[in-house]
Amino acid sequence: MSPLLSFVSDLSEGLALRWRYFRLDGEDAVRKSQEMQWKDLLQALSSTEFGRSRRLSPSMTWRSFQAALPVCGPLGSSARRLVASTAPDSRWPFPVQGFVRATPPVNQGDWAMPISAEFERHLRRSWREAVLMLSNRETTSACLHAPIGLFESAANFEDSVESLSHLLQRLVGKSEGHGSACLAILSESEKLDPGIATDTPLRWLVSLAPLFKTDLPRLAQRFGAHCCVHEVAATPAGIFAVQDRLRPAEGLRLLVDGGLFFELLPLSEYSPEGLSRLGPKTLRLDEWTPDTDAVLFLTGPSGACRYDTGEVVRLLSASPPRIQRMGRVDSVLPLAGERMTERTLSDALANVCARQSWEVVHLHVAPHGHASLTGQCRGAHEWWIELRPGSRQTPTGPMLAEMIDSELSRQNPGYAERRRSGKIQEPLVRLLIPGLFDAWRERSLADSGRARLPVSLPDRRIADVLAQFARFHDS
């Protein structure tokens, strides 16, 4: 295609997308769009072995559908073998072409979701929409035709299982001339793939994982201030939201007409052990209240049916539908009835450090028990922090703890009330020397082949390892 025709095609695509978004901003447009997505998906699912066994029909109501099917997680290896070996219509009306690796809400085993031809079409269309939004932010169409690389090492999965970032690269990858400005996909892994040559300039970085305030300085330090970071919310059930505004704080736009049906469950009611009983408690997108945290469930063209994504989201506005990704549900830190998400914790530290001109390199928060004089155990947050050296004022642990406590109380009334009542104690801050988080990452890679560092965890499996490294260094 000639450069002129390519420009005209890109321009027409961009204008069509803007017109579609304008129509979706209308009154009741989100509800009508989601109802259409649900009916199309129900029509397909009801013709499968999966749908027939659960008595799904194209004419059933939403409430009947909600009562008939429990919410569910990804497929384990035994379920995958069953789906792959049975008739093409076992889970979706078309043959399963492979599986995409999933991270279950509870970290156990090897999990995946099916890949169908319709799911691949959904990924291509949604990816194109995401990159069009990037071109709108950058006011250039160059990113629409850039070669695509990965920041993820080759996966050691089964032959039929691939990671979501590898699947996207296979479906939408470009092969422009050597040295062209590159667009790279960043998953939760941070290991640089040799496929991106050192002399290839990285111009755009698309993150599939949530980006928090504490991530941005680190990414700028690594890739340079010239590299534009763009967030695309993707799960093994599909791409559900894209960044369409310049400021990350404005959130992501939900793709309500992209082939996915959304359900939300209040975070306060979520329980991974009682997953099968949560089905009747979910709400449709048009029923949800803004500024409330919820766990996202998706039904989509891979055969995912009420799939628990493990994503905690906050609805910022209903029209247009905008969300903020708050982190993973298995990283939520519960303490005295207050559930703190990764974004809440990360933003608190980022705000404190911004006022003092400190820069966060790594962060992890874990629960910690205090024994009081009466023998009662009162909880606190234990913060493991690595700051970049060279600041004018050297912080201390107690100094940071007081600042973080004040910031969390200011931003979260629930936390402030529990601090006043003594249910939550003042945070503990452990300032680590450079290299200890890297030592943890190397051990994690050696032990499990994975090195994702969540902002927080409800247990101490990372904090205890960091404590061992810190004691070894101090000794």
C-alpha positions in Angstrom: 0.0 0.0 0.0 1.4 3.4 -0.9 2.1 5.9 1.9 -0.8 8.1 0.7 -3.3 5.3 0.8 -2.0 4.1 4.1 -2.5 7.6 5.5 -6.0 7.8 4.2 -6.8 4.4 5.6 -5.4 5.2 9.0 -7.3 8.5 9.1 -10.6 7.0 8.2 -10.1 4.3 10.9 -9.4 6.9 13.4 -12.5 9.0 12.5 -14.7 5.9 12.5 -13.5 5.1 16.0 -14.1 8.6 17.3 -17.7 8.5 15.8 -18.3 5.1 17.5 -17.1 6.5 20.9 -19.3 9.6 20.4 -22.3 7.4 19.9 -21.4 5.3 23.0 -21.4 8.4 25.1 -25.1 8.8 24.6 -27.7 8.1 27.2 -28.3 4.4 27.8 -25.8 3.5 25.0 -23.6 1.4 27.3 -26.6 -0.7 28.6 -27.8 -1.3 25.0 -24.3 -2.2 23.7 -23.7 -4.6 26.5 -27.1 -6.2 26.0 -26.2 -6.8 22.4 -22.8 -8.3 23.3 -24.5 -10.6 25.8 -27.2 -11.8 23.4 -24.6 -12.6 20.7 -22.4 -14.5 23.2 -25.4 -16.4 24.6 -26.5 -17.4 21.1 -23.0 -18.9 20.5 -22.6 -20.5 23.9 -26.1 -22.1 23.8 -25.1 -24.1 20.7 -22.1 -25.8 22.5 -21.9 -28.9 24.6 -21.0 -26.6 27.5 -24.2 -24.6 27.0 -26.5 -27.5 26.4 -25.3 -29.2 29.6 -26.3 -26.1 31.5 -29.6 -25.6 29.6 -28.6 -22.2 28.1 -30.9 -20.9 25.4 -30.8 -17.7 23.3 -34.1 -16.5 24.8 -33.3 -16.8 28.5 -33.2 -13.7 30.6 -30.1 -12.2 32.2 -31.3 -13.2 35.7 -31.9 -16.8 34.5 -28.4 -16.9 33.0 -27.0 -15.6 36.2 -28.7 -18.3 38.3 -27.9 -21.1 35.8 -24.1 -20.6 35.7 -21.6 -20.1 38.5 -18.7 -17.8 38.0 -15.5 -19.7 37.2 -11.7 -19.4 36.9 -9.4 -20.5 34.1 -8.9 -24.1 33.0 -6.5 -26.5 34.7 -4.4 -28.9 32.6 -6.9 -31.8 32.9 -9.8 -29.6 31.8 -7.7 -28.3 28.9 -7.0 -31.8 27.7 -10.7 -32.5 27.8 -11.6 -29.4 25.8 -8.9 -30.0 23.2 -9.9 -33.7 22.7 -13.7 -33.4 22.5 -15.8 -32.1 19.6 -15.2 -28.6 18.2 -18.3 -27.3 19.9 -17.4 -28.3 23.4 -16.8 -24.8 24.7 -17.3 -22.6 21.6 -18.9 -23.3 18.2 -15.5 -23.4 16.5 -12.5 -25.6 17.0 -10.1 -24.7 19.8 -6.8 -23.7 18.2 -4.7 -23.7 21.4 -4.6 -22.1 24.8 -3.4 -18.8 26.3 -1.8 -18.9 29.7 -3.7 -17.5 32.6 -2.8 -16.3 36.1 -5.4 -17.7 38.4 -6.7 -15.7 41.4 -4.9 -18.2 43.7 -1.4 -19.0 42.6 -1.5 -22.7 42.0 -0.8 -25.1 39.1 -0.8 -24.4 35.3 -3.9 -22.5 34.0 -5.0 -21.4 30.6 -8.0 -20.4 28.5 -9.0 -21.6 25.0 -8.1 -19.8 21.8 -10.8 -19.8 19.1 -10.8 -18.1 15.7 -13.4 -15.6 17.0 -11.2 -14.8 20.0 -8.3 -14.1 17.6 -10.5 -11.7 15.6 -11.4 -10.0 18.9 -7.8 -9.5 19.8 -6.9 -8.1 16.4 -9.7 -5.6 16.4 -9.2 -4.5 20.1 -5.4 -4.3 19.6 -6.0 -2.1 16.5 -8.3 0.1 18.6 -5.7 0.4 21.3 -2.9 1.4 18.9 -5.3 3.9 17.2 -5.7 5.5 20.7 -1.9 5.6 21.0 -1.6 7.3 17.6 -4.2 9.9 18.8 -2.2 10.6 21.9 1.1 10.8 19.9 -0.5 12.7 17.0 1.4 10.3 14.6 0.4 7.2 12.7 3.9 5.8 12.8 3.0 3.5 15.8 0.3 1.8 13.6 3.0 0.3 11.4 5.9 -0.2 13.9 7.5 -3.6 14.3 6.4 -5.3 17.6 8.8 -6.8 20.1 8.4 -8.5 23.5 9.8 -7.9 26.9 9.2 -11.5 27.9 11.5 -14.5 27.7 10.5 -17.5 25.7 7.8 -19.4 27.7 8.4 -22.9 29.0 4.8 -23.9 28.5 3.2 -26.9 26.8 3.2 -26.8 22.9 -0.4 -25.7 22.7 -0.1 -23.0 25.4 1.3 -19.5 24.8 1.4 -16.3 26.8 -1.0 -13.5 25.9 1.9 -11.2 24.8 3.3 -13.9 22.5 -0.2 -14.5 21.1 -0.6 -10.8 20.4 2.7 -10.5 18.7 1.9 -13.5 16.5 -1.5 -12.1 15.5 -0.5 -8.4 15.0 3.3 -8.4 14.7 4.9 -6.3 11.9 8.2 -6.9 10.1 9.4 -3.4 9.1 13.0 -2.5 8.2 15.8 -3.0 10.6 16.3 0.0 12.8 12.7 1.2 12.6 11.2 2.7 15.7 9.8 -0.2 17.7 6.7 -0.8 19.7 7.2 -3.3 22.5 4.7 -5.3 24.6 5.5 -5.4 28.3 3.8 -8.2 30.3 4.3 -8.8 34.0 7.8 -10.2 33.3 10.6 -7.7 32.8 13.2 -9.8 31.2 14.4 -8.3 27.9 13.8 -10.6 25.0 16.8 -11.0 22.6 14.3 -10.4 19.7 14.6 -6.7 20.3 18.0 -5.7 18.9 20.0 -3.2 20.9 20.2 -0.9 18.0 16.4 -0.8 17.5 15.0 2.4 19.0 12.1 1.7 21.4 9.6 4.5 20.8 6.4 3.0 22.3 5.9 0.6 25.2 2.5 -1.1 25.6 1.9 -2.5 29.1 -0.7 -5.3 29.5 -0.3 -5.2 33.3 -1.6 -2.3 35.5 0.7 0.7 35.7 1.0 2.4 39.0 2.6 5.8 39.9 5.6 4.0 41.3 6.2 2.2 38.0 6.5 5.3 35.8 9.9 6.7 37.0 11.4 3.2 36.8 10.2 2.8 33.2 11.5 6.2 32.3 14.8 5.4 33.9 15.1 2.2 31.9 13.7 3.2 28.5 14.3 6.9 28.5 11.9 9.9 28.8 11.3 9.8 25.0 9.5 6.4 25.2 5.7 6.7 25.4 4.1 4.2 27.8 0.6 3.1 26.8 -1.7 0.9 29.0 -3.9 -1.8 27.5 -6.0 -3.8 29.9 -5.8 -7.4 28.7 -6.6 -10.8 30.2 -6.7 -14.3 28.7 -10.4 -13.7 28.1 -9.8 -10.6 26.0 -8.8 -7.0 25.9 -11.3 -5.0 27.9 -10.0 -1.4 28.2 -7.5 0.9 26.6 -5.8 4.2 27.5 -7.3 7.0 25.4 -6.2 10.0 27.5 -2.8 11.5 28.0 -2.9 11.4 31.8 -2.9 7.9 33.4 -5.0 9.2 36.3 -7.9 9.7 34.0 -8.2 5.9 33.7 -8.9 3.6 30.7 -11.9 3.4 28.4 -13.9 0.2 28.6 -14.5 -1.5 25.3 -18.2 -2.1 25.8 -18.8 -3.0 22.2 -15.7 -5.1 21.7 -17.3 -8.6 22.0 -17.0 -9.0 25.8 -19.8 -8.9 28.4 -18.9 -7.4 31.8 -20.0 -8.4 35.3 -18.7 -6.8 38.5 -18.7 -8.1 42.1 -18.0 -5.8 45.1 -14.5 -6.5 46.4 -15.9 -6.7 49.9 -17.9 -9.8 48.9 -15.2 -11.6 46.9 -13.9 -14.9 48.2 -11.8 -17.3 46.1 -12.8 -20.3 48.3 -16.5 -19.5 47.7 -16.3 -18.7 44.0 -19.1 -21.1 43.0 -21.5 -19.3 45.3 -20.8 -15.8 44.0 -22.7 -16.0 40.7 -26.0 -14.4 41.9 -24.2 -11.5 43.5 -22.6 -10.0 40.4 -23.9 -6.8 38.8 -24.0 -5.7 35.1 -22.0 -2.7 34.1 -25.0 -0.4 34.0 -25.9 -1.4 37.6 -22.5 -0.5 39.1 -21.8 2.5 41.3 -18.8 4.7 40.4 -15.9 5.0 42.8 -16.3 1.5 44.2 -13.8 -1.3 43.9 -15.0 -4.5 42.2 -13.7 -7.7 40.8 -14.2 -8.1 37.1 -15.8 -11.1 35.4 -15.9 -11.6 31.6 -17.8 -13.6 29.1 -16.2 -13.7 25.7 -15.5 -15.4 22.4 -12.9 -17.8 23.7 -15.6 -19.7 25.5 -14.9 -17.8 28.7 -18.2 -17.8 30.6 -18.4 -15.6 33.6 -14.6 -15.8 33.9 -12.9 -14.5 37.0 -10.2 -12.3 35.7 -8.7 -11.6 39.1 -8.6 -7.9 38.2 -9.8 -5.3 40.7 -11.2 -2.3 38.9 -12.8 1.0 40.0 -15.5 2.6 37.8 -14.6 6.3 37.4 -17.5 7.3 35.2 -20.5 5.6 33.7 -20.8 7.7 30.5 -18.3 7.4 29.0 -17.4 4.1 30.8 -14.0 4.6 32.4 -12.2 2.5 34.9 -9.0 2.5 36.9 -7.2 -0.8 37.4 -6.5 -1.2 41.1 -4.4 -4.4 40.9 -5.0 -8.1 41.3 -7.4 -9.5 43.8 -4.9 -12.0 45.1 -2.6 -9.0 46.0 -5.2 -7.2 48.0 -4.0 -6.6 51.6 -6.8 -7.2 54.1 -6.2 -5.8 57.6 -8.9 -5.4 60.3 -11.6 -5.5 57.6 -10.0 -2.8 55.4 -9.0 -4.2 51.9 -6.1 -2.2 50.5 -5.4 -2.6 46.8 -2.1 -2.3 45.0 -2.9 1.0 43.5 -4.0 2.5 46.8 -0.7 1.5 48.5 1.4 2.5 45.5 -0.2 5.9 45.1 0.2 6.7 48.8 4.0 6.1 48.6 4.3 7.9 45.3 2.5 11.0 46.6 4.8 11.1 49.7 7.9 10.7 47.6 6.9 13.3 45.0 6.6 15.9 47.8 10.1 15.0 49.0 11.8 14.5 45.6 12.5 10.8 46.4 12.2 8.2 43.7 10.9 4.7 44.3 12.8 1.8 42.7 11.0 -1.1 44.3 8.1 -1.6 46.7 6.4 -4.4 48.5 3.9 -4.3 51.4 3.0 -7.3 53.6 0.9 -7.8 56.8 2.8 -7.6 60.1 1.5 -8.5 63.6 2.2 -6.4 66.7 1.9 -8.0 70.2 0.4 -5.5 72.6 0.9 -5.3 76.4 -2.3 -7.2 76.8 -1.2 -10.0 74.6 -3.5 -9.1 71.7 -2.0 -9.2 68.2 -2.7 -6.0 66.3 -2.0 -5.7 62.6 0.1 -3.3 60.7 1.4 -2.8 57.2 5.1 -3.6 56.7 6.6 -1.7 53.8 9.8 -2.9 52.1 11.1 0.0 50.0 14.1 0.7 47.9 14.7 4.3 47.0 17.0 5.6 44.3 20.2 6.9 46.0 21.3 10.6 45.7 18.4 12.5 47.2 19.2 15.7 49.1 17.4 14.5 52.3 18.1 11.0 53.3 14.8 9.5 54.7 14.6 7.2 57.7 12.1 4.3 58.2 10.2 6.1 61.0 10.0 9.3 59.0 8.5 7.5 56.0 6.2 5.5 58.2 4.6 8.7 59.6 4.2 10.2 56.2 2.7 7.1 54.6 0.3 6.7 57.6 -0.8 10.4 57.2 -1.3 9.9 53.4 -3.3 6.7 53.7 -5.5 8.3 56.4 -6.1 11.4 54.2 -7.0 9.3 51.1 -8.9 6.4 52.8 -11.6 7.2 55.4 -11.9 3.5 56.3 -8.2 3.3 57.1 -8.3 6.5 59.1 -11.2 5.2 61.2 -9.4 1.9 62.0 -6.2 3.8 62.9 -8.2 6.0 65.3 -9.8 2.9 66.9 -6.5 1.1 67.2 -7.5 -1.8 65.0 -4.5 -1.0 62.7 -1.2 0.1 64.0 1.3 2.6 62.5 3.1 1.2 59.4 6.5 -0.3 59.7 9.0 0.8 57.0 12.1 -1.2 56.0 14.4 0.8 53.8 16.5 -1.6 51.8 19.9 -1.1 50.1 20.1 -1.4 46.3 20.3 -5.0 45.1 18.2 -6.8 47.7 15.1 -6.8 45.5 17.2 -8.0 42.6 18.5 -10.9 44.8 14.9 -11.9 45.6 14.1 -11.8 41.8 17.0 -14.0 41.0 16.0 -16.6 43.6 12.4 -16.5 42.5 13.4 -17.1 38.9 15.6 -20.0 40.0 12.9 -21.5 42.1 9.8 -21.1 40.0 10.8 -19.4 36.7 8.6 -16.4 37.6 9.6 -13.1 39.2 6.6 -10.9 39.4 6.9 -8.5 42.3 3.4 -7.5 43.4 3.0 -4.2 45.3 1.4 -6.2 48.1 0.4 -9.7 49.2 -1.9 -10.8 52.0 0.9 -13.1 53.3 4.6 -12.8 54.0 6.1 -15.2 51.5 8.0 -12.4 49.8 8.6 -10.3 52.9 10.2 -13.2 54.8 12.7 -13.8 52.0 13.5 -10.1 51.9 14.0 -10.2 55.7 16.5 -13.1 55.2 18.5 -11.2 52.6 18.5 -8.1 54.9 19.7 -10.0 57.9 22.4 -11.7 55.8 23.6 -8.2 54.6 23.5 -6.7 58.1 25.5 -9.5 59.5 
